[in-house]
Amino acid sequence: MNAPLRRSLLALLHGTTLATIFFYPLLQVLNGDIYYLSWQWRDTVEFAMAFALLSVVFAVAWAGIERLGSPRWQLVCIFALAFLPVAAFLVTLLRQLPIKEELVPLLSRRTAFLATAAGLSALGIGCLLKWPSLALAFAKRSLQVLSPVSLVVVFTLGNLADYRSY
């Protein structure tokens, strides 16, 4: 496989993964409460179109980031691009864990929340300054590990396509 095609396919994989984890909270709500949300066939079509468009936008942005020369700039741009999708995915994932009864009150305390945010920020800045190439590789591999979440989209879309509210 030639290098430009490989880079394009990887950009599409990363773009689809970012779109998937961005829409993961919506899909979890739809999986459980589709009847109460009055989901219609046109909603499925609109969702599929929005998902495809967002995947392409993320893929194009990823391809542009790959062309940046400096690993530091690539890492900053990837953090900026992936912040909202990853945050949405992690919040939904934390809500599904059995420890949410202990975790939510802990993070609702201002000091615990600020300490967690400061620690994660310090870790991110430290990686950006000390090991940008290693952190960049870790960010890319992490998104590749999350790519099977795209199967959730496919299965949920299949379930939504069969759903008819009367």
C-alpha positions, 0 to 999 in steps of 0.5 A: 500500500502506498504511503499517501493512501495509507495516511488517508485511510489512517486519517479516516480511521481517526476521524471516524473514531473521533466522530464515534466517541463524540456521538457515543453519549447520544447513542447510549441514550437512544439505546435505552430510551428510544421510545420516549424520545419519539425517534423517527426514520428521518432522525436515523437518516439525519443522524447517519448524515451528521455522523458521516459529515463529522467523520469527514471533517475530523478526517480532513482536520487530522490529515492537516494536522499530520502535515504539520512539521513539529510534534509539539504543534501536532500534539497541541492540535490533536488535543484541541481537535479531540478534547470535546469528543474525548470529554463526552466519551469519558463522561458517558463512560464514567456514568456507566461504571458501577463506581459512579455513586462514589465518583460523582460526589467526589468530583462535585467537590470543588477542590477535588475537581480543581486538583484533578484538572490541575493534575491532568493539565500539568501532565499534559504540559509536561508531556508537551514540553518533555516528551512530545513525540512519545505523547503524540504516538500515545495520543494516536495509539489511544484513538486507534484503541478506541476505534472499535467503539465505531461498532457501537455506531453500526449496531445502534444505527442498525437497531434504529433503522428497524425502529418504527414509532407508531 
